[in-house]
């Protein structure tokens, strides 16, 4: 599956986590939610929204990658939502010019940069 198809799948599968304060739609929204997340505090809404988004989106990307012949990134065998969030936040801080993109595009770009596939893995 090529990159545009994966991006379209992610955008369609993304669920808009909503609280009374915000709706995460863009890379910038997801960045702010994940940056504010306290994964150690039970009941933290930002951590729940960020963590569930990371879990769902990374799983969707892995499934989409298995359906095609080329993968843009290769996740470690075990990646936790908190780790995916840390990778995403680090990437987003270096790429504020992409904050207006859909949140799935930002996560996809962050994971592609952090976990590139070797030619053997594609």
C-alpha positions as CSV (number, residue, x, y, z in Angstrom):
1,X,0.0,0.0,0.0
2,X,1.5,3.3,-1.0
3,X,1.9,6.4,1.3
4,X,-1.2,8.3,0.1
5,X,-3.5,5.3,0.7
6,X,-2.0,4.8,4.2
7,X,-2.6,8.5,5.0
8,X,-6.2,8.3,3.7
9,X,-6.8,5.2,5.8
10,X,-5.4,6.9,8.9
11,X,-7.5,10.0,8.4
12,X,-10.6,8.0,8.0
13,X,-9.9,5.8,11.0
14,X,-8.9,8.6,13.3
15,X,-11.4,9.2,16.0
16,X,-11.8,12.7,17.2
17,X,-11.1,12.6,20.9
18,X,-13.3,15.3,22.4
19,X,-13.3,16.9,25.8
20,X,-15.2,20.0,26.8
21,X,-12.1,22.1,26.1
22,X,-10.9,20.9,22.7
23,X,-11.2,18.6,19.7
24,X,-7.9,17.2,18.4
25,X,-7.8,17.6,14.6
26,X,-4.4,18.9,13.6
27,X,-0.8,17.9,14.3
28,X,-0.6,20.9,16.5
29,X,-3.7,19.9,18.5
30,X,-2.3,16.4,19.0
31,X,1.1,17.8,19.9
32,X,-0.4,20.0,22.6
33,X,-2.5,17.2,24.0
34,X,0.4,14.8,24.2
35,X,2.8,17.5,25.5
36,X,0.3,18.2,28.3
37,X,-0.3,14.5,29.1
38,X,0.8,13.1,32.4
39,X,0.9,9.4,31.8
40,X,1.7,8.8,35.5
41,X,-1.4,10.5,36.8
42,X,-4.5,8.2,36.9
43,X,-7.4,9.9,35.2
44,X,-5.4,12.4,33.2
45,X,-7.7,13.2,30.2
46,X,-4.8,14.4,28.0
47,X,-2.9,11.2,28.7
48,X,-6.0,9.1,27.8
49,X,-6.7,11.0,24.6
50,X,-3.1,10.9,23.5
51,X,-2.5,7.3,24.5
52,X,-5.6,6.0,22.9
53,X,-4.9,7.9,19.7
54,X,-1.3,6.6,19.6
55,X,-2.4,3.0,20.2
56,X,-5.2,3.1,17.5
57,X,-3.2,5.1,14.9
58,X,0.0,3.0,15.2
59,X,-2.0,-0.2,15.0
60,X,-3.9,1.1,11.9
61,X,-0.6,2.1,10.3
62,X,0.9,-1.4,11.0
63,X,-2.1,-3.1,9.5
64,X,-2.1,-0.9,6.5
65,X,1.6,-1.5,6.0
66,X,1.1,-5.3,6.1
67,X,-1.5,-5.0,3.4
68,X,0.9,-3.5,0.9
69,X,4.3,-4.2,-0.4
70,X,6.1,-1.1,0.9
71,X,6.2,0.2,4.4
72,X,7.3,3.8,5.3
73,X,8.4,2.8,8.8
74,X,9.1,-0.3,10.9
75,X,8.0,-0.1,14.5
76,X,9.8,-2.0,17.1
77,X,8.1,-5.3,18.1
78,X,6.7,-3.6,21.2
79,X,5.9,0.1,21.3
80,X,3.8,1.6,24.0
81,X,1.5,4.6,23.5
82,X,3.7,6.6,25.9
83,X,6.8,5.9,23.8
84,X,4.9,6.7,20.5
85,X,3.7,10.0,22.2
86,X,7.3,10.9,23.2
87,X,8.6,10.3,19.7
88,X,5.7,12.3,18.3
89,X,6.2,15.3,20.7
90,X,10.0,15.3,20.0
91,X,9.3,15.4,16.2
92,X,6.5,18.0,16.5
93,X,8.8,20.4,18.5
94,X,11.3,20.2,15.6
95,X,8.6,20.6,12.9
96,X,6.1,23.4,13.9
97,X,5.7,24.2,10.2
98,X,3.7,21.0,9.9
99,X,1.3,21.7,12.8
100,X,-1.6,22.6,10.5
101,X,-1.5,19.1,8.8
102,X,-4.0,16.4,9.9
103,X,-2.9,14.7,13.1
104,X,-2.5,11.4,11.4
105,X,-0.1,12.9,8.9
106,X,2.1,14.3,11.7
107,X,2.2,11.0,13.5
108,X,3.0,9.2,10.3
109,X,5.9,11.6,9.6
110,X,7.2,11.3,13.1
111,X,7.2,7.5,13.1
112,X,8.7,7.4,9.6
113,X,11.6,9.5,10.7
114,X,12.1,7.7,14.0
115,X,11.7,4.1,12.8
116,X,12.8,3.9,9.1
117,X,12.7,0.5,7.5
118,X,15.9,-1.1,6.2
119,X,15.6,-2.1,2.5
120,X,15.4,-5.7,3.7
121,X,12.3,-4.9,5.8
122,X,10.3,-3.5,2.8
